[in-house]
Amino acid sequence: MRILHLLLCAFAGVFLAFTAVTAHAETVGENSSVFTVSGVSVDVTADNAAAARNTALQRAQKEAFSLLAARLIPDTSRRTALLAAVEDNEISALIESFEINHEALSNVRYLATLTFYFKPREVENYFSARGQRNLVMQMPDTMLVLPVMRYSDLEIGSVIWEDNNLWLDAWRDRDLRHSFVPVKLPPGDETDRRLAAADSIVRHRRDAVDRLMQHHRATDAVIAIFEMEDALLQYALLHLYVPDSLNDTMRHVQTINLENVLGEDNGIFQDGIDKTLSYLEIRWQDRQRERTQPDVSGYPFSDNGYGYADDAEDMPLVADVAFANMREWLEIQKRLNDAPAVRNTEVVSLGRGSARVKIDYRGSPEQLRRTLSQAGLDMAVPVSGLYGRHRPQIYEIQLSQHVFEAVPPAAPENGALPHDGGTAPHIPQHMQYQ
């Protein structure tokens, strides 16, 4: 049974009193995990132990509220403004209880790691009163991470539940309580193995992942495949697969190069965990922006040359795409459409070596640029300047250099633009090569 302390605030010098209560793991509830902030660490020195403890706990509740706001408000500027205006007594009123996980003290110093449990309804009302109505209570409670290790030795192959999954061990050793996104690792017990055999996860079976998500009450999942490239674990590849919202498959979204730059033990695994968590943060925030931003896909079309009406207030991004041949163009299209932040793409015009596309996306242009960069595409700043309030800036997109070098050229036949073979790419009749 864990000991929790009710947080009370009395103003006559700001004094925090503590009352021990019994464990309330069940009272917080499974659906309140977004409002549970763990791993808040403080280290304060003062004139005496009591003063150090009071100051530390004040700082801890502020830090916990800041972390909660980061979860609920992806927009940095709005979040910063809100945090600057909040008072200590307002934060105290939003905290249901807190738990001291570890503490140490001396005559003048207090160190502790705490978990705070916020009141979901009160937090929702607080943010709603400050214009954040659509972000609260709409986030996934848990992201399920399924670490698969792929050995270079074909006799071993890929493993997940087995004892020789060093990648899974690294995840279990990592303190994930302070993660921006609430994540969960399945224990790999008998129930997990019955619901999802190792072979099903290794083969990216969506039905197996869905069963694990349901069992662990997760709303999203990622299969993170760590592929060894050398026995010394200095280099590796990380492949990420997530549920596809359009069909019942697991979609490959990224392959990331990993390197043990500092040469530390398990350093390359920590690099992989950091990059996986970074992707999950972007994915989570994109999904929240998608829920809160107006859908621009239904805007009427007009003949302004950009594919949408002049009176649209939230216009899709317009970009000129450079490519050397049709194989490269198809590769760029695939990477664009697979990017998590991209809702839809439309080719406005197509010529030899370039195309103008309209991109319907989630988030800000900078968020899109980061997402495309991870997908192997470079998006340059606008090159055509501003055309007025309702005219877009023209961006430039091309394959990243390391991707460009990996795409083999295709020799043209009879003067035609080359492509990958099979069915020729569909080009609308009004789009003729120039």
C-alpha positions in Angstrom: 0.0 0.0 0.0 1.5 3.3 -1.0 1.2 6.4 1.2 -0.3 9.5 -0.4 -0.5 13.0 0.9 -3.3 15.4 0.4 -2.0 18.8 -0.7 -3.3 21.7 1.3 -2.4 25.3 0.9 -2.7 27.9 3.7 -1.8 31.5 3.2 -0.1 33.3 6.0 3.4 32.8 4.7 2.7 29.9 2.3 2.7 26.7 4.3 2.1 23.2 3.0 0.6 20.7 5.3 0.5 17.0 4.7 -2.1 14.3 5.6 -1.3 10.7 5.0 -4.1 8.7 3.3 -4.4 5.2 2.0 -3.5 4.2 -1.5 -5.9 5.4 -4.2 -4.8 3.6 -7.3 -8.3 2.6 -8.1 -9.9 6.0 -7.2 -7.7 7.8 -9.8 -9.1 5.4 -12.4 -7.7 4.0 -15.6 -9.0 6.9 -17.7 -7.1 9.5 -15.6 -3.6 8.5 -16.5 -3.2 11.6 -18.6 -3.7 13.5 -15.4 -1.1 11.6 -13.5 2.3 13.2 -13.6 5.2 11.0 -12.4 8.9 11.4 -11.9 8.9 15.0 -10.7 12.3 15.4 -8.9 13.3 18.3 -6.6 16.4 19.1 -4.7 16.3 22.1 -2.4 18.6 23.5 0.3 17.3 25.9 2.9 18.0 27.1 6.5 16.5 23.9 7.9 14.9 20.7 6.8 11.3 21.9 7.2 11.8 25.0 5.1 13.6 22.9 2.4 10.8 20.5 2.3 8.1 23.1 2.0 10.0 24.9 -0.8 10.6 21.7 -2.6 7.0 20.7 -2.6 5.9 24.1 -3.9 8.4 23.7 -6.8 7.3 20.2 -7.4 3.6 21.1 -7.9 4.6 23.9 -10.3 6.8 21.5 -12.3 4.0 18.8 -12.3 1.5 21.4 -13.6 3.9 22.5 -16.3 4.3 18.9 -17.4 0.6 18.4 -17.4 0.1 21.6 -19.5 2.7 20.3 -22.0 0.5 17.2 -22.5 -2.7 19.1 -22.9 -1.6 22.1 -24.8 0.7 21.3 -27.8 0.9 25.0 -28.8 4.0 26.3 -27.1 3.0 30.0 -27.1 -0.4 29.5 -25.6 1.0 27.1 -23.0 3.7 29.6 -22.0 1.1 32.4 -21.6 -1.1 30.2 -19.4 1.8 29.0 -17.2 3.0 32.6 -16.7 -0.4 33.6 -15.3 -1.2 30.6 -13.0 -1.0 31.1 -9.2 0.2 28.6 -6.6 -3.2 28.4 -5.0 -4.8 27.6 -8.4 -2.5 24.7 -8.9 -3.1 23.4 -5.4 -6.9 23.4 -6.1 -6.3 21.2 -9.2 -4.3 18.5 -7.3 -6.3 15.6 -5.9 -3.3 14.1 -4.1 0.3 13.3 -4.5 2.7 10.5 -3.7 6.3 10.7 -2.5 8.1 7.9 -4.3 11.6 8.6 -2.9 12.8 11.1 -0.4 16.0 11.9 1.5 16.7 14.8 3.8 19.4 16.3 6.0 19.4 19.3 8.4 19.2 21.8 5.5 18.5 19.8 2.4 15.5 17.9 0.9 15.5 15.6 -2.1 12.4 13.8 -3.4 10.8 12.2 -6.5 7.0 12.6 -6.5 3.9 11.6 -8.5 1.0 14.1 -8.7 -2.7 13.1 -9.4 -4.7 16.0 -10.9 -8.5 16.2 -10.8 -9.7 15.6 -14.4 -12.9 17.6 -14.2 -11.4 20.6 -12.4 -8.4 20.6 -14.8 -10.8 20.5 -17.8 -12.8 23.4 -16.4 -9.6 25.4 -15.7 -8.3 25.0 -19.2 -11.7 25.5 -20.8 -12.2 28.9 -19.0 -8.9 29.9 -20.6 -9.8 29.0 -24.2 -8.4 25.5 -24.3 -11.8 23.7 -24.6 -11.0 21.1 -27.3 -7.6 19.8 -26.1 -8.6 18.5 -22.7 -9.9 15.0 -22.1 -9.3 14.0 -25.7 -5.9 12.5 -25.6 -5.0 8.9 -25.6 -4.3 7.4 -22.2 -1.6 5.0 -23.2 0.8 4.4 -26.1 1.8 0.7 -26.2 5.4 0.1 -27.2 6.3 -3.3 -28.7 10.1 -3.5 -28.9 11.3 -6.1 -31.4 15.0 -6.9 -31.8 16.2 -8.1 -35.2 19.6 -9.9 -35.0 21.9 -10.1 -38.0 22.3 -13.8 -37.3 19.5 -15.4 -39.4 19.3 -18.4 -37.0 18.2 -16.1 -34.3 16.1 -13.7 -36.4 13.7 -11.3 -34.7 12.6 -11.7 -31.1 10.2 -9.9 -28.8 9.1 -12.0 -25.8 12.3 -14.1 -25.7 15.0 -13.6 -23.0 17.6 -12.5 -25.6 15.7 -9.3 -26.5 18.2 -6.7 -25.3 16.2 -4.0 -26.8 13.2 -4.9 -24.6 15.5 -5.1 -21.6 16.7 -1.5 -22.3 13.1 -0.3 -22.4 12.3 -2.0 -19.1 15.3 -0.4 -17.5 14.4 3.0 -18.7 12.4 5.3 -16.4 9.4 6.1 -18.6 7.3 7.8 -15.9 8.5 11.3 -16.9 7.9 10.7 -20.6 5.9 13.4 -22.4 3.6 10.8 -23.8 2.3 8.1 -21.4 3.8 4.9 -22.7 3.4 1.3 -21.5 5.4 -1.9 -22.1 3.5 -5.2 -22.1 5.1 -7.5 -19.5 5.3 -10.4 -22.0 3.5 -12.7 -19.6 1.4 -15.7 -20.5 -1.6 -13.6 -21.4 0.5 -11.4 -23.7 1.9 -14.4 -25.4 -1.5 -16.0 -25.8 -3.0 -12.8 -27.3 0.0 -12.1 -29.6 2.5 -14.8 -30.5 6.0 -13.5 -31.2 5.7 -14.4 -34.9 2.6 -12.2 -35.2 4.3 -9.1 -33.8 7.5 -9.7 -35.8 5.3 -9.9 -39.0 3.5 -6.6 -38.0 0.1 -8.3 -37.7 -2.5 -5.7 -36.9 -5.0 -8.1 -35.3 -2.3 -9.2 -32.8 -1.5 -5.5 -31.9 -5.2 -4.7 -31.6 -5.6 -7.5 -29.1 -2.7 -6.3 -27.0 -4.0 -2.7 -27.1 -7.4 -3.8 -25.9 -5.9 -5.9 -23.1 -3.7 -3.1 -21.9 -6.3 -0.4 -22.5 -4.1 1.5 -24.9 -5.4 3.8 -27.6 -2.3 3.7 -29.9 0.7 1.5 -30.4 4.1 1.3 -32.1 6.2 -1.7 -33.2 9.8 -0.5 -32.7 12.2 -2.8 -34.5 15.8 -2.5 -33.5 17.9 -4.0 -36.3 21.6 -4.7 -35.4 24.2 -3.7 -37.9 27.3 -4.7 -36.0 28.1 -7.1 -33.2 29.6 -4.2 -31.1 26.3 -2.3 -31.1 27.8 0.9 -32.4 25.4 1.2 -35.3 21.8 0.1 -35.8 18.6 0.8 -37.6 15.2 1.6 -36.0 12.0 0.8 -37.9 8.7 2.1 -36.6 5.3 0.7 -37.5 2.0 2.2 -36.3 -1.7 1.3 -36.9 -2.9 2.7 -40.2 -6.1 4.7 -39.8 -7.3 3.8 -43.3 -7.1 0.0 -43.1 -6.3 -2.9 -40.8 -2.6 -2.9 -41.2 0.5 -1.7 -39.4 2.1 1.0 -41.5 5.8 1.6 -41.7 6.4 5.3 -40.9 10.2 5.7 -40.3 13.5 4.1 -40.5 16.1 5.9 -38.4 19.9 5.5 -38.2 21.1 4.9 -34.6 24.7 5.4 -33.4 26.4 5.0 -30.0 28.2 8.3 -30.2 29.5 8.3 -26.7 30.5 4.7 -26.6 28.5 4.1 -23.4 27.1 0.7 -22.4 23.6 0.4 -23.9 24.1 3.9 -25.4 22.7 2.9 -28.8 19.6 1.5 -27.1 19.1 4.8 -25.2 19.4 6.6 -28.6 16.7 4.3 -30.0 14.4 4.9 -27.1 14.9 8.7 -27.3 14.1 8.7 -31.0 11.0 6.5 -30.5 9.7 8.7 -27.8 10.4 11.8 -30.0 8.3 10.3 -32.8 5.5 9.3 -30.4 5.4 12.9 -29.1 5.1 14.3 -32.7 2.4 11.6 -33.5 0.4 12.4 -30.4 0.5 16.2 -30.9 -0.4 15.8 -34.5 -3.5 13.8 -33.5 -4.5 16.5 -31.1 -4.1 19.2 -33.7 -6.2 17.2 -36.1 -9.0 17.1 -33.6 -8.9 20.8 -32.8 -8.1 22.5 -36.2 -10.7 23.1 -38.8 -10.8 20.7 -41.7 -9.7 22.6 -44.8 -10.2 19.6 -47.2 -13.7 20.7 -48.1 -12.8 24.2 -49.2 -14.3 25.0 -52.7 -12.0 25.1 -55.7 -11.4 28.1 -57.9 -9.3 29.2 -60.9 -6.8 31.2 -58.9 -4.0 28.8 -59.9 -3.6 27.3 -56.5 -6.6 24.9 -56.3 -8.7 26.5 -53.7 -11.0 29.5 -53.1 -9.6 32.9 -52.4 -11.8 33.3 -49.3 -10.3 30.2 -47.5 -8.8 31.4 -44.3 -6.8 28.2 -43.6 -5.2 27.2 -46.8 -3.2 24.0 -47.5 0.5 24.4 -48.1 1.7 24.7 -51.7 5.1 23.4 -52.7 7.2 22.9 -55.8 8.7 19.4 -55.9 12.0 18.8 -57.7 12.9 15.4 -59.1 15.3 13.9 -61.6 13.1 11.2 -63.1 9.7 9.5 -62.7 11.1 6.9 -60.2 12.2 9.7 -58.0 8.9 11.5 -58.3 7.0 8.4 -57.3 9.3 7.9 -54.3 8.6 11.5 -53.2 4.9 11.0 -53.6 5.0 7.8 -51.5 7.0 9.5 -48.7 4.7 12.5 -48.7 1.6 10.4 -48.4 3.1 8.2 -45.7 4.2 11.2 -43.5 2.1 11.2 -40.3 1.4 15.0 -40.5 0.0 14.8 -44.1 -3.7 14.3 -44.6 -3.8 14.5 -48.4 -1.8 15.6 -51.4 -3.0 16.9 -54.7 -0.9 17.5 -57.8 -1.8 20.9 -59.2 0.6 20.8 -62.2 3.3 18.4 -63.4 6.2 19.0 -65.7 9.6 17.6 -66.5 11.7 17.6 -63.4 9.2 19.5 -61.2 5.6 19.4 -59.9 3.4 21.8 -57.9 1.5 20.0 -55.2 -1.1 21.1 -52.6 -0.5 19.5 -49.2 -3.3 19.3 -46.7 -1.6 18.8 -43.4 -1.9 18.9 -39.6 0.0 21.3 -37.4 2.3 24.2 -38.4 4.6 24.4 -41.4 7.5 23.9 -39.1 5.9 20.8 -37.7 5.4 19.6 -41.3 9.0 20.3 -42.1 10.2 18.2 -39.1 7.9 15.4 -40.1 9.0 15.4 -43.7 12.7 15.5 -42.7 12.2 12.3 -40.7 10.5 10.8 -43.8 13.6 11.6 -45.9 12.3 14.8 -47.6 13.8 18.3 -47.4 11.4 21.2 -47.3 13.0 24.6 -47.9 11.6 27.9 -46.8 9.3 29.8 -49.2 11.1 31.1 -52.3 8.3 33.2 -53.9 7.5 35.5 -51.0 4.1 36.6 -49.8 1.4 37.2 -52.3 -1.0 38.9 -50.0 -3.4 37.8 -47.2 -5.0 35.0 -49.2 -2.1 34.0 -51.4 0.2 31.2 -50.3 3.9 31.0 -49.9 5.6 28.5 -52.2 7.8 26.0 -50.5 10.3 23.6 -52.1 10.5 19.9 -51.5 13.0 17.3 -52.6 14.5 14.0 -51.5 17.1 14.3 -48.8 20.7 13.8 -50.0 21.2 10.4 -48.3 17.8 9.2 -49.7 18.6 10.6 -53.2 21.8 8.6 -53.4 19.9 5.5 -52.4 17.3 5.8 -55.2 18.7 4.1 -58.3 18.3 5.9 -61.6 16.0 4.4 -64.2 17.1 4.7 -67.9 14.5 6.4 -70.1 13.1 4.4 -73.0 12.3 6.2 -76.3 12.6 9.6 -74.7 9.9 8.9 -72.1 10.2 9.6 -68.5 11.2 6.4 -66.7 9.2 4.8 -63.9 9.3 1.7 -61.7 7.6 -0.6 -64.2 4.3 -2.2 -64.0 1.3 0.1 -64.2 2.2 3.5 -65.5 1.5 6.4 -63.1 -1.9 8.0 -63.6 -1.6 11.6 -64.9 -4.8 13.7 -65.3 -5.4 14.8 -68.9 -5.1 18.5 -68.1 -1.6 17.9 -66.8 0.7 17.6 -69.8 4.5 17.5 -69.7 5.9 20.8 -70.6 
